[in-house]
């Protein structure tokens, strides 16, 4: 006899799936998928307000603590890299944080209520990616 999954069990299953996705993204983040881009020095002064706003105002609203902590870490690293003009490090952390946000949004969009804030963080990441010569698929946030 099959027992129906309760809402709590479904939420727990989604959390476990998200944790696995986050770990997979972090583990695969070191892999180079193409020719390495040269470390272009960038002027991140115009992007710093968007990154700071995302880190200080939007990230604390993320309901999943693991995702919140990892995105906060990546945004701090992006700030540091922007301050140093380190385009390679900026692109790396945008790729990691973007992948986590896409997985989080796709996996828990019907359960959590932080969608608009996650979308705001995604917009900040997209602006940084454009400036740093990286890539971030903003269309994944439909």
N, C-alpha and C positions, 0 to 999 in steps of 0.2 A: 504494500500500500504506500503510495506516495503522499507525503505531507506537503502542503503548500508552504512556500517560504514566507515568513513574516516580513514586515517592513524593516524590522531591526536586522534580520538575517540578510536581507537584500542590501541594506546599507553597509553592513560589515563586509559582505562579499565585494561590494564596489570599492570599499576602502582597501581591501587586500589587493584587488586588481590594480588599483591606482598605485599602491606602494611598489608592486612589482614593476609597473610601467616606469615609475620614477627611478628605481634602481637600474632598470635596463637602459633608460635614457642616459643616466649618469655614467654607466659602465661603457656605453658605446660612444659617449661624447668625445673620447680621446682619439677616436678613429678618424683619419683623414680620408675624405671621400673624393678628393680631386687634387689637382696640383696646388701646393701651398701658395697662399697669397702672401705677397711681401707684407711686412709689418709697416703699413702706412701710418704715419703720424697724423692724428686727427685733432682738430680743435673742438673739444666737446663742451665748450662754455655755453653754447646756445641750447644744448640738450640737457644740461644739468638740472634746470628747473623741472622738466618733465620727469626725469629719473628720481629726483628728490620727492616730488609730489607722489609718484607711484609708491616709493618706499615708505614714506611717512604717513600717507593718508589712505592709500588703497590696499596695500599689502596686509595691514593689520586686520582687514575685514574678511580675508579669506578664511573660510570655515575649517578647512582641513589643515591641521597643525603641521603635518609633514610638508605639505605643499607650501604653506605660508613660510615656514622656516627656510626651505630651499630657495624659494623665490627671493626672499629677503637677502639671503646670502649672495645670490647672483646679482641682485641690484646693487648691493654694496661693492661687489667686485667690479661691476660696470662703472660705478662712480669713480672708483680708484683708477681704473684703466682710462676713463675719460680725462681725469685730472692729469694723468701722465701722458696722454696722447697715444696710448697703446692700442692701436686698432685691432691687432690680432686677439688680444685678451678680451676686448669688447665683443668682437664677433663670436668668440667661443662662448661667453656667458649669455649672449643673446640667443644663440642656438640652443643651449641647454634650457634656459628659462622658458623660451618660446615653446619648445617641445613639451615641457612639463605642463605649461598652461593649456596647450592644445589638448593633451591627454586628459587633463583635469576637467576642462570644459566639456569635452565629448563624453567622458565617463559619468559625470555627476550633474549634468546640466538640469536634469529634472528633479534632483534631490536638494541641491543647495540653492541659496538665495543670493549668492555673491556674484552672479553673472555680470552685471554692469561694471562692478569694480574690476573683475578679471579682464573684461573688455578694455577698460581704461589702461590697465597695465600692459595689455597687448599692444595698444596704440603707442604707448611710450617705447616699448621694445621695437616696434616697427620703425618709428622715427630714428631711433639709435641705429638700427640695422641699415637703413638707407644712408645715413651719414657715414657709417663706418665701412660701407662697401660690402656688407654682409647680406644675408637673405633671411627673411622671416615671412612666412606665408600668412598674411593678414586675412586672406580669404577663408582660411580654415576656421575663422571665428564667426561663422554664420549662425 
